[in-house]
Amino acid sequence: MKKLIYLFIVSGILFSCNKNDDNNEVTNELNGQWNLIYVSCLCEPVDLETGEHIWNFDIDNNELNVVNNVTESLHTILETGTYNISVTTNKVTIQTIEYDYYFENGELYLADNPESDGPLITFVR
């Protein structure tokens, strides 16, 4: 009976570790520098070149560092600065706005209800 209880405890520990590893894998992919290249929403779409607007996700410190190298003011884009963020498996919250995030063909997408004209933001490394 003790062996059976021990087996259940060990199995529970192993399965709980796998879930944490999966979450770390996703957030590690988000971690680091991304170049904003496109914003679409109800507003006028914004096209940018690589290096013009850089977002650096620091998951360990729950921060987003934004560097805006565009001289014109674009009201749909975050200003240069550091922002507090929180990250879960498929959501990132920036300034109280919760975005779904996902990866497709090497690109990062942040979406805030684009089906209702909310922003869909596209990044490349």
DSSP file with accessible surface (Angstrom, degrees, kcal/mol):
  #  RESIDUE AA STRUCTURE BP1 BP2  ACC     N-H-->O    O-->H-N    N-H-->O    O-->H-N    TCO  KAPPA ALPHA  PHI   PSI    X-CA   Y-CA   Z-CA
    1    1 A M     >        0   0  172      0, 0.0     4,-2.1     0, 0.0     5,-0.2   0.000 360.0 360.0 360.0 -40.1    0.0    0.0    0.0
    2    2 A K  H  >  +     0   0  183      1,-0.2     4,-2.5     2,-0.2     5,-0.2   0.883 360.0  52.9 -63.4 -36.3    2.9    2.4    0.8
    3    3 A K  H  > S+     0   0  182      2,-0.2     4,-2.4     1,-0.2    -1,-0.2   0.899 108.0  50.7 -65.8 -38.3    4.4    1.7   -2.6
    4    4 A L  H  > S+     0   0   85      2,-0.2     4,-2.1     1,-0.2    -2,-0.2   0.930 111.7  46.5 -65.7 -43.3    1.1    2.6   -4.3
    5    5 A I  H  X S+     0   0   88     -4,-2.1     4,-2.3     2,-0.2    -2,-0.2   0.928 112.2  51.4 -63.7 -43.5    0.8    5.9   -2.4
    6    6 A Y  H  X S+     0   0  158     -4,-2.5     4,-2.7     1,-0.2     5,-0.2   0.917 107.8  52.9 -60.7 -41.5    4.4    6.7   -3.2
    7    7 A L  H  X S+     0   0  100     -4,-2.4     4,-2.5     1,-0.2    -1,-0.2   0.920 109.2  48.8 -62.2 -42.3    3.7    6.0   -6.9
    8    8 A F  H  X S+     0   0  138     -4,-2.1     4,-2.3     2,-0.2    -1,-0.2   0.905 111.9  49.0 -64.5 -40.4    0.8    8.4   -6.9
    9    9 A I  H  X S+     0   0   96     -4,-2.3     4,-2.1     2,-0.2    -2,-0.2   0.947 112.7  46.4 -65.2 -46.7    2.8   11.2   -5.2
   10   10 A V  H  X S+     0   0   48     -4,-2.7     4,-2.4     1,-0.2    -2,-0.2   0.924 112.3  51.2 -63.8 -41.7    5.7   10.8   -7.7
   11   11 A S  H  X S+     0   0   41     -4,-2.5     4,-2.4    -5,-0.2     5,-0.2   0.918 109.1  51.2 -61.8 -43.0    3.4   10.8  -10.7
   12   12 A G  H  X S+     0   0   41     -4,-2.3     4,-2.0     1,-0.2    -1,-0.2   0.908 110.3  48.8 -61.0 -41.5    1.7   14.0   -9.4
   13   13 A I  H  X S+     0   0   97     -4,-2.1     4,-1.9     2,-0.2    -2,-0.2   0.937 111.6  49.1 -65.0 -43.9    5.0   15.7   -9.0
   14   14 A L  H  X S+     0   0  103     -4,-2.4     4,-1.7     1,-0.2    -2,-0.2   0.921 111.9  47.8 -64.2 -43.7    6.2   14.7  -12.5
   15   15 A F  H  X S+     0   0  137     -4,-2.4     4,-1.4     1,-0.2    -1,-0.2   0.884 110.3  52.0 -67.0 -35.8    3.0   15.8  -14.2
   16   16 A S  H  X S+     0   0   60     -4,-2.0     4,-1.5    -5,-0.2    -1,-0.2   0.887 107.1  53.5 -69.7 -32.9    3.0   19.2  -12.4
   17   17 A C  H  X S+     0   0   57     -4,-1.9     4,-2.1     1,-0.2    -1,-0.2   0.902 104.0  56.0 -67.5 -38.5    6.6   19.8  -13.6
   18   18 A N  H  X S+     0   0   90     -4,-1.7     4,-2.0     1,-0.2    -1,-0.2   0.900 104.3  52.9 -62.2 -38.7    5.7   19.2  -17.2
   19   19 A K  H  X S+     0   0  154     -4,-1.4     4,-1.8     1,-0.2    -1,-0.2   0.928 109.9  47.9 -64.7 -42.0    3.0   21.9  -17.1
   20   20 A N  H  X S+     0   0  103     -4,-1.5     4,-2.4     1,-0.2    -1,-0.2   0.896 109.2  53.7 -65.4 -39.1    5.4   24.5  -15.8
   21   21 A D  H  X S+     0   0   90     -4,-2.1     4,-2.1     1,-0.2    -1,-0.2   0.908 107.4  51.1 -63.0 -40.5    8.0   23.6  -18.4
   22   22 A D  H  X S+     0   0   99     -4,-2.0     4,-1.9     2,-0.2    -1,-0.2   0.926 110.4  49.0 -62.6 -43.2    5.4   24.1  -21.2
   23   23 A N  H  X S+     0   0   47     -4,-1.8     4,-2.4     1,-0.2     5,-0.2   0.923 111.4  49.4 -63.0 -43.3    4.6   27.6  -19.8
   24   24 A N  H  X S+     0   0   81     -4,-2.4     4,-2.5     1,-0.2    -1,-0.2   0.884 107.3  55.8 -63.8 -36.4    8.2   28.5  -19.6
   25   25 A E  H  X S+     0   0  136     -4,-2.1     4,-1.4     2,-0.2    -1,-0.2   0.931 110.2  44.5 -62.8 -43.6    8.8   27.4  -23.1
   26   26 A V  H  X S+     0   0   40     -4,-1.9     4,-1.5     2,-0.2     3,-0.3   0.954 116.0  45.0 -66.9 -49.4    6.1   29.7  -24.4
   27   27 A T  H  X S+     0   0    9     -4,-2.4     4,-2.1     1,-0.2    -1,-0.2   0.854 108.7  58.0 -67.0 -30.4    7.1   32.7  -22.4
   28   28 A N  H  < S+     0   0   97     -4,-2.5    -1,-0.2    -5,-0.2    -2,-0.2   0.867 103.8  52.8 -65.4 -33.1   10.8   32.1  -23.3
   29   29 A E  H  < S+     0   0   92     -4,-1.4    -1,-0.2    -3,-0.3    -2,-0.2   0.875 111.2  46.3 -67.8 -35.1    9.8   32.4  -27.0
   30   30 A L  H  < S+     0   0    0     -4,-1.5    27,-0.4    -5,-0.1    -2,-0.2   0.858  94.2  99.3 -71.8 -33.8    8.1   35.7  -26.2
   31   31 A N  S  < S+     0   0   44     -4,-2.1     2,-0.2    -5,-0.2    27,-0.2  -0.175  70.3  29.3 -58.6 139.5   11.2   36.9  -24.2
   32   32 A G  E    S-A   57   0A  20     25,-3.0    25,-2.7     2,-0.0     2,-0.4  -0.609  98.4 -19.5 111.4-166.9   13.6   39.2  -26.0
   33   33 A Q  E     +A   56   0A 103     23,-0.3     2,-0.4    -2,-0.2    23,-0.3  -0.636  51.4 178.1 -89.3 133.5   13.7   41.8  -28.7
   34   34 A W  E     -A   55   0A   6     21,-3.3    21,-3.1    -2,-0.4     2,-0.6  -0.985  22.4-137.1-131.9 142.0   10.9   42.1  -31.3
   35   35 A N  E     -AB  54 124A  10     89,-3.7    89,-2.1    -2,-0.4     2,-0.3  -0.887  18.9-135.1-100.6 118.9   10.5   44.6  -34.2
   36   36 A L  E     + B   0 123A   2     17,-2.8    17,-0.4    -2,-0.6    87,-0.3  -0.575  34.2 163.6 -71.4 127.2    7.0   46.0  -34.6
   37   37 A I  E     +     0   0A  35     85,-2.9    11,-2.5    -2,-0.3     2,-0.3   0.591  56.3  19.8-121.2 -17.5    6.2   45.9  -38.3
   38   38 A Y  E     -CB  47 122A  77     84,-1.5    84,-3.0     9,-0.2     2,-0.4  -0.971  47.1-173.6-159.4 138.6    2.4   46.3  -38.6
   39   39 A V  E     -CB  46 121A   3      7,-2.0     7,-2.4    -2,-0.3     2,-0.4  -0.997  11.9-179.7-130.1 126.2   -0.6   47.5  -36.7
   40   40 A S  E     + B   0 120A  34     80,-2.1    80,-2.4    -2,-0.4     2,-0.3  -0.983  23.3 116.6-126.0 142.0   -4.1   47.1  -38.0
   41   41 A a  S    S-     0   0   37      2,-0.6    77,-0.2    -2,-0.4    76,-0.1  -0.919  82.2 -56.1-170.9-165.9   -7.3   48.2  -36.2
   42   42 A L  S    S+     0   0  134     75,-1.8    76,-0.1    -2,-0.3    75,-0.0   0.806 118.0  76.2 -61.2 -26.5  -10.3   50.6  -36.7
   43   43 A a  S    S-     0   0   33     74,-0.2    -2,-0.6     1,-0.2     3,-0.1  -0.121 109.9 -68.2 -73.8 178.1   -7.6   53.3  -37.0
   44   44 A E        -     0   0  161     -4,-0.1    -1,-0.2     1,-0.1    32,-0.1  -0.498  62.5-106.7 -67.8 130.9   -5.4   53.8  -40.0
   45   45 A P        -     0   0   66      0, 0.0     2,-0.5     0, 0.0    -5,-0.2  -0.252  31.1-144.3 -60.4 148.8   -3.1   50.8  -40.5
   46   46 A V  E     -C   39   0A  18     -7,-2.4    -7,-2.0    -3,-0.1     2,-0.4  -0.975  11.3-166.6-121.1 123.4    0.6   51.5  -39.7
   47   47 A D  E     -C   38   0A 126     -2,-0.5     2,-0.3    -9,-0.2    -9,-0.2  -0.935  13.5-179.9-106.4 132.9    3.5   49.9  -41.6
   48   48 A L        -     0   0   15    -11,-2.5     2,-0.2    -2,-0.4     3,-0.1  -0.925  23.9-122.9-129.6 157.0    6.9   50.1  -40.1
   49   49 A E    >   -     0   0  137     -2,-0.3     3,-2.1     1,-0.1     4,-0.5  -0.646  46.8 -82.7 -92.8 155.1   10.4   48.9  -41.1
   50   50 A T  T 3  S+     0   0   90      1,-0.3    -1,-0.1    -2,-0.2     4,-0.1  -0.315 117.8  23.5 -56.1 131.3   12.5   46.6  -38.9
   51   51 A G  T 3  S+     0   0   28      2,-0.2    -1,-0.3   -15,-0.1     3,-0.2   0.247  95.3  97.1  95.1 -11.8   14.3   48.7  -36.3
   52   52 A E  S <  S+     0   0   67     -3,-2.1    17,-3.3     1,-0.3    18,-0.4   0.840  97.5  17.3 -78.2 -33.0   11.9   51.6  -36.3
   53   53 A H  E    S- D   0  68A   0     -4,-0.5   -17,-2.8   -17,-0.4     2,-0.4  -0.896  77.6-171.6-143.9 109.4    9.9   50.5  -33.3
   54   54 A I  E     -AD  35  67A  28     13,-2.8    13,-2.7    -2,-0.4     2,-0.5  -0.884   8.4-166.9-112.8 130.7   11.5   47.8  -31.0
   55   55 A W  E     -AD  34  66A   5    -21,-3.1   -21,-3.3    -2,-0.4     2,-0.6  -0.971   4.1-165.4-113.6 126.7    9.8   46.0  -28.1
   56   56 A N  E     -AD  33  65A  62      9,-2.7     9,-2.4    -2,-0.5     2,-0.5  -0.932   8.5-154.6-115.0 106.8   12.0   44.1  -25.7
   57   57 A F  E     -AD  32  64A   0    -25,-2.7   -25,-3.0    -2,-0.6     2,-0.7  -0.716   8.6-171.6 -82.4 121.0   10.1   41.7  -23.5
   58   58 A D  E > > + D   0  63A  47      5,-3.0     5,-2.1    -2,-0.5     3,-0.5  -0.840   7.4 176.5-111.7  88.1   11.9   41.0  -20.2
   59   59 A I  G > 5S+     0   0   20     -2,-0.7     3,-1.0     1,-0.2    -1,-0.2   0.867  74.4  60.2 -64.4 -37.6    9.7   38.2  -18.8
   60   60 A D  G 3 5S+     0   0  130      1,-0.3    -1,-0.2    -3,-0.1    -2,-0.0   0.848 116.7  32.0 -60.8 -34.5   11.9   37.6  -15.7
   61   61 A N  G < 5S-     0   0  104     -3,-0.5    -1,-0.3     2,-0.2    -2,-0.2   0.278 107.1-121.2-105.6   6.6   11.3   41.2  -14.5
   62   62 A N  T < 5 +     0   0   84     -3,-1.0    23,-2.2    -4,-0.4     2,-0.3   0.902  69.1 130.3  53.6  47.3    7.8   41.6  -15.9
   63   63 A E  E   < -DE  58  84A  75     -5,-2.1    -5,-3.0    21,-0.2     2,-0.4  -0.956  48.5-156.4-132.1 151.7    8.8   44.6  -18.1
   64   64 A L  E     -DE  57  83A   0     19,-2.8    19,-3.1    -2,-0.3     2,-0.6  -0.997  12.2-159.8-123.2 122.6    8.5   45.7  -21.6
   65   65 A N  E     -DE  56  82A  67     -9,-2.4    -9,-2.7    -2,-0.4     2,-0.4  -0.923  10.2-164.3-105.0 122.2   11.1   48.2  -22.9
   66   66 A V  E     -DE  55  81A   0     15,-3.3    15,-2.0    -2,-0.6     2,-0.5  -0.910   9.4-171.6-111.4 131.8   10.0   50.1  -26.0
   67   67 A V  E     -D   54   0A  52    -13,-2.7   -13,-2.8    -2,-0.4     2,-0.7  -0.980   6.7-163.4-122.7 116.5   12.3   52.1  -28.2
   68   68 A N  E     +D   53   0A  27     -2,-0.5   -15,-0.2   -15,-0.2    12,-0.1  -0.884  14.6 173.6-103.9 110.2   10.6   54.2  -30.9
   69   69 A N        +     0   0   98    -17,-3.3     2,-0.5    -2,-0.7   -16,-0.2   0.188  47.8 106.9 -99.7  14.6   13.0   55.3  -33.6
   70   70 A V        -     0   0   24    -18,-0.4     4,-0.1     1,-0.1    -2,-0.0  -0.820  58.5-154.1 -95.3 132.0   10.3   56.9  -35.8
   71   71 A T  S    S+     0   0  150     -2,-0.5     2,-0.2     2,-0.1    -1,-0.1   0.826  72.2  77.7 -78.2 -30.2   10.3   60.7  -35.8
   72   72 A E  S    S-     0   0  128      1,-0.1     2,-0.5     2,-0.0    -2,-0.1  -0.490  89.5-110.6 -80.3 150.0    6.6   61.2  -36.6
   73   73 A S        -     0   0  103     -2,-0.2     2,-0.6     2,-0.0    -1,-0.1  -0.686  30.4-170.1 -81.6 122.7    4.1   60.8  -33.8
   74   74 A L    >   -     0   0   24     -2,-0.5     3,-1.9     3,-0.1    -4,-0.0  -0.939  10.2-159.1-116.4 108.4    1.9   57.7  -34.3
   75   75 A H  T 3  S+     0   0  161     -2,-0.6    -1,-0.1     1,-0.3     4,-0.1   0.685  88.2  58.7 -64.5 -17.5   -1.0   57.7  -31.8
   76   76 A T  T 3  S+     0   0   42    -32,-0.1     2,-0.4     2,-0.1    -1,-0.3   0.453  95.5  77.1 -91.5   1.6   -1.5   53.9  -32.1
   77   77 A I  S <  S-     0   0   11     -3,-1.9    -3,-0.1   -38,-0.0    -9,-0.0  -0.903  86.5-106.6-118.3 140.8    2.0   53.0  -31.0
   78   78 A L        -     0   0   33     -2,-0.4     3,-0.1     1,-0.1     2,-0.1  -0.292  37.4-117.0 -60.4 142.8    3.5   53.0  -27.5
   79   79 A E        -     0   0  110      1,-0.1   -13,-0.2    -4,-0.1    -1,-0.1  -0.364  44.2 -78.6 -72.4 159.6    5.9   55.8  -26.7
   80   80 A T  S    S+     0   0   83    -12,-0.1     2,-0.3    -2,-0.1   -13,-0.2  -0.366  88.7  85.1 -58.0 133.9    9.5   55.0  -25.8
   81   81 A G  E    S-E   66   0A  24    -15,-2.0   -15,-3.3    -3,-0.1     2,-0.4  -0.940  77.6 -70.6 158.7-176.7    9.7   53.8  -22.2
   82   82 A T  E     -E   65   0A  85     -2,-0.3     2,-0.4   -17,-0.2   -17,-0.2  -0.932  42.0-169.9-113.4 132.0    9.5   50.9  -19.8
   83   83 A Y  E     -E   64   0A  33    -19,-3.1   -19,-2.8    -2,-0.4     2,-0.3  -0.945  23.4-119.9-123.9 141.1    6.1   49.3  -19.1
   84   84 A N  E     +E   63   0A 131     -2,-0.4    11,-1.0   -21,-0.2     2,-0.3  -0.602  38.6 180.0 -75.9 139.4    5.0   46.8  -16.5
   85   85 A I  E     -F   94   0A  11    -23,-2.2     2,-0.4    -2,-0.3     9,-0.2  -0.913  22.2-151.9-134.6 160.8    3.6   43.6  -18.0
   86   86 A S  E     -F   93   0A  61      7,-1.3     7,-2.8    -2,-0.3     2,-0.4  -0.994  17.2-160.8-132.5 142.2    2.2   40.3  -16.8
   87   87 A V  E     +F   92   0A  28     -2,-0.4     5,-0.2     5,-0.2     2,-0.2  -0.972  13.9 171.8-128.8 134.4    2.4   37.2  -18.9
   88   88 A T        -     0   0   76      3,-2.8     3,-0.2    -2,-0.4    -2,-0.0  -0.615  59.1 -70.9-120.1-170.4    0.5   33.9  -18.8
   89   89 A T  S    S+     0   0   75      1,-0.2     3,-0.0    -2,-0.2    -2,-0.0   0.860 126.7   0.7 -55.4 -40.5    0.6   31.0  -21.3
   90   90 A N  S    S+     0   0   89      1,-0.1    11,-2.0    10,-0.0     2,-0.4   0.238 120.3  72.7-137.1  17.6   -1.2   32.9  -24.1
   91   91 A K  E     - G   0 100A  58      9,-0.2    -3,-2.8    -3,-0.2     2,-0.4  -0.992  48.1-171.2-135.9 143.6   -1.9   36.4  -22.7
   92   92 A V  E     -FG  87  99A   0      7,-2.4     7,-3.1    -2,-0.4     2,-0.5  -1.000  12.8-151.1-131.7 132.4    0.2   39.4  -22.0
   93   93 A T  E     +FG  86  98A  33     -7,-2.8    -7,-1.3    -2,-0.4     2,-0.4  -0.923  15.9 177.9-107.5 124.5   -1.1   42.5  -20.2
   94   94 A I  E >  S-FG  85  97A   4      3,-2.6     3,-2.0    -2,-0.5    -9,-0.2  -0.992  73.1 -16.7-126.6 119.5    0.4   45.8  -21.0
   95   95 A Q  T 3  S-     0   0  106    -11,-1.0    -1,-0.1    -2,-0.4     3,-0.1   0.917 128.5 -52.1  51.2  49.4   -0.9   49.0  -19.3
   96   96 A T  T 3  S+     0   0  139      1,-0.2     2,-0.6    -3,-0.1    -1,-0.3   0.437 114.0 117.9  69.4   1.3   -4.1   47.2  -18.2
   97   97 A I  E <   -G   94   0A  64     -3,-2.0    -3,-2.6     2,-0.0     2,-0.6  -0.879  56.0-147.5 -99.5 125.1   -4.8   46.0  -21.8
   98   98 A E  E     -G   93   0A 105     -2,-0.6     2,-0.4    -5,-0.2    -5,-0.2  -0.807  16.8-170.8 -96.4 121.5   -4.9   42.2  -22.1
   99   99 A Y  E     -G   92   0A  26     -7,-3.1    -7,-2.4    -2,-0.6     2,-0.3  -0.901  21.5-132.8-109.2 140.4   -3.6   40.9  -25.4
  100  100 A D  E     -GH  91 111A  60     11,-2.9    11,-2.8    -2,-0.4     2,-0.4  -0.702  30.8-160.7 -76.4 141.4   -3.8   37.3  -26.7
  101  101 A Y  E     + H   0 110A   9    -11,-2.0     2,-0.3    -2,-0.3     9,-0.2  -0.977  18.1 159.6-128.9 146.7   -0.4   36.5  -28.2
  102  102 A Y  E     - H   0 109A  90      7,-1.8     7,-2.8    -2,-0.4     2,-0.4  -0.974  30.5-124.7-155.0 163.8    0.6   33.7  -30.6
  103  103 A F  E     + H   0 108A  49     -2,-0.3     2,-0.3     5,-0.2     5,-0.2  -0.932  26.2 170.5-117.7 137.7    3.4   32.8  -33.0
  104  104 A E  E >   - H   0 107A 104      3,-2.3     3,-1.8    -2,-0.4    -2,-0.0  -0.939  69.7 -14.2-150.3 123.4    3.0   32.0  -36.6
  105  105 A N  T 3  S-     0   0  153     -2,-0.3     3,-0.1     1,-0.3    -1,-0.0   0.874 128.2 -51.6  52.8  41.8    5.7   31.6  -39.3
  106  106 A G  T 3  S+     0   0   61      1,-0.3    19,-0.5    18,-0.1     2,-0.3   0.533 115.8 115.0  77.7   3.2    8.3   33.1  -37.0
  107  107 A E  E <   -H  104   0A  52     -3,-1.8    -3,-2.3    17,-0.1     2,-0.4  -0.810  59.7-135.9-106.9 150.7    6.2   36.2  -36.3
  108  108 A L  E     -HI 103 123A   0     15,-1.9    15,-2.5    -2,-0.3     2,-0.4  -0.882  18.8-164.3-102.6 134.8    4.7   37.3  -33.0
  109  109 A Y  E     -HI 102 122A  30     -7,-2.8    -7,-1.8    -2,-0.4     2,-0.5  -0.978   8.6-167.3-121.8 131.9    1.1   38.6  -33.0
  110  110 A L  E     -HI 101 121A   0     11,-2.4    11,-3.1    -2,-0.4     2,-0.4  -0.983  16.5-173.5-112.1 128.3   -0.6   40.5  -30.2
  111  111 A A  E     -HI 100 120A   7    -11,-2.8   -11,-2.9    -2,-0.5     2,-0.4  -0.984  22.7-177.1-130.6 132.6   -4.4   40.7  -30.6
  112  112 A D  S    S-     0   0   46      7,-2.4   -13,-0.1    -2,-0.4     4,-0.1  -0.801  81.2 -51.9-123.7  82.5   -7.0   42.6  -28.6
  113  113 A N    > > +     0   0   84     -2,-0.4     5,-2.2     5,-0.1     3,-1.9   0.922  68.6 175.6  52.2  56.6  -10.3   41.6  -30.1
  114  114 A P  G > 5S+     0   0   47      0, 0.0     3,-1.8     0, 0.0    -1,-0.1   0.804  74.5  68.5 -63.0 -23.1   -9.4   42.3  -33.8
  115  115 A E  G 3 5S+     0   0  143      1,-0.3    -2,-0.1     2,-0.1     0, 0.0   0.739 103.3  45.1 -66.5 -17.9  -12.7   40.8  -34.8
  116  116 A S  G < 5S-     0   0   90     -3,-1.9    -1,-0.3    -4,-0.1   -74,-0.1  -0.075 133.9 -90.3-111.5  29.5  -14.3   43.9  -33.2
  117  117 A D  T < 5S+     0   0   95     -3,-1.8   -75,-1.8     1,-0.2   -74,-0.2   0.670  82.3 143.5  69.3  18.4  -11.8   46.3  -34.7
  118  118 A G      < -     0   0   15     -5,-2.2    -1,-0.2   -77,-0.2    -5,-0.1  -0.385  60.4 -74.9 -75.2 167.5   -9.3   46.0  -31.8
  119  119 A P        -     0   0   29      0, 0.0    -7,-2.4     0, 0.0     2,-0.5  -0.345  34.7-165.1 -71.5 143.9   -5.6   46.1  -32.7
  120  120 A L  E     -BI  40 111A  38    -80,-2.4   -80,-2.1    -9,-0.2     2,-0.5  -0.992  17.2-165.5-121.2 115.1   -3.7   43.2  -34.3
  121  121 A I  E     -BI  39 110A  10    -11,-3.1   -11,-2.4    -2,-0.5     2,-0.4  -0.911   2.6-157.7-112.2 130.3    0.0   44.0  -33.9
  122  122 A T  E     +BI  38 109A  12    -84,-3.0   -85,-2.9    -2,-0.5   -84,-1.5  -0.903  11.7 179.9-114.8 136.4    2.6   42.1  -35.8
  123  123 A F  E     -BI  36 108A   0    -15,-2.5   -15,-1.9    -2,-0.4     2,-0.3  -0.928  10.5-165.4-130.5 153.8    6.3   41.7  -34.9
  124  124 A V  E      B   35   0A  31    -89,-2.1   -89,-3.7    -2,-0.3   -17,-0.1  -0.917 360.0 360.0-129.5 160.0    9.4   40.0  -36.3
  125  125 A R              0   0  132    -19,-0.5   -91,-0.2    -2,-0.3   -93,-0.0  -0.327 360.0 360.0 -73.6 360.0   12.8   39.2  -34.6
